[in-house]
Amino acid sequence: MGLFDRLKKQDKPSEPQPEAPAAPQLIDFHPYDTGLAESVRALEADFRTLNTNGRRPCGRDEFIALLAGISALRKTPGIPGPNESGPNYFITLPKCASHVEEMACQAHLEKIFGITDKESMVDFCNRELRCHSNYLDFEGFWEGRPPFDLSQFNGGGLEFFQVARDFSAQFYPIVGHKGYLAWDISECVGHLRTGYACGLLTREEFDEMAEHWIVQSQIFEDWTDFAISLVCGGLYWDFRGGSKLPELNKGLDLWSKLTHILLNDGTAWASGLWYVPPRKKEYKLWAPEFKLYLTDWEGPSGCFATDHITVLGKKVGWCYREQPTEGRPDSGWRFFSGEESEDYVNDAQNTDVYDLNTICNYDPDILPLLTAPVGTAYMRGPDGKFHAEQYTPSEE
């Protein structure tokens, strides 16, 4: 259950009441003027001069350790700190040296966070730490893609949502769709690091849970990009927990100090070390880059698209909707750049099944077409717009 789900009414929601845009192309966009955004912009400029290294390849474990860099700066019972370890501290996954230290670390996790196993760790992180899902909800409303009906909120839920939304709006021009994701990654991987160190998580559990965050991190260009998202997320987490000015400025000082340490250390983020996980194909987009466009889509959402679109990044130039494949969650839509040869299209390796929302992220221009009936086809004209084309569905 998300943060705002518990504040929603349980009865059938009423129709949403649209409001006029408060800013060009943005709806209900009323950023608070706290001065924090200006401070974050100055911090970003400072980070850019501090960390000039781009990405350099590294191993998977090294990258996981780097993602948990903030956690590694905190003192945790049973785990040696940076002053008690070697030069590879920030790129090494620690292990408690003895059973006594394992027990001390596990006791700490249970006493402070209520974490006793994998399930309770996931529950704690989802309930207490993660902030990016809130941000994506706000972004959906700002960009005219409301993920739910605001009338679902009860009591003070709507006011709380609006206050949190408007606080977050000040960071939108800075972080965009990346939002608070780095905060989620840093804090959750930090707990994975601790759980693995004391034996609370098996290696298999650790790898499974870490893989999600490795993929999510690919939205960031470098560690400076990551650090700015982390700072904004940390400020929102403080705000969500009840902090106000001037306490938020103290929080900004803390998150700035911690990220500065890592960006100024050649064995940590300043190293530029970065791991890119292998994929089936070199898709143009990573999953965390996707936005939710089809908020009210009904029916099957599967479709076919060629690699021209998802790997090469070409726009959809030709598409049609045929009779959906029986027994499959198929919408019937097929998408092409229009530049593919017949041999290319007939080679199954060049085509894959996707969710319609995925293809909308590659080319949002197709959104108005999707409700067209079976037997419809469209081609993009010289004017860049789609025009209906005569199409005879295959009888095969």
TAVEN-V626853 format. One record per helix or strand. SS is the DSSP state (~ for helix, > for strand). FROM is the first residue (numbers start at 1). LEN is the number of residues. If there is no record, write none. Layout:
SS&FROM&LEN / SS&FROM&LEN
//
This chain:
~&5&3 / >&8&1 / >&21&3 / >&26&2 / ~&36&15 / >&56&2 / ~&60&8 / ~&69&4 / >&76&1 / >&79&1 / ~&82&3 / ~&89&3 / ~&99&15 / ~&118&12 / ~&132&11 / ~&150&3 / >&153&1 / ~&157&22 / ~&181&17 / ~&203&17 / ~&223&18 / ~&247&17 / ~&269&3 / >&273&2 / ~&287&3 / >&302&5 / ~&307&4 / >&318&4 / >&330&7 / ~&342&5 / ~&348&3 / >&351&5 / ~&356&7 / ~&364&6 / >&377&4 / >&386&4
//
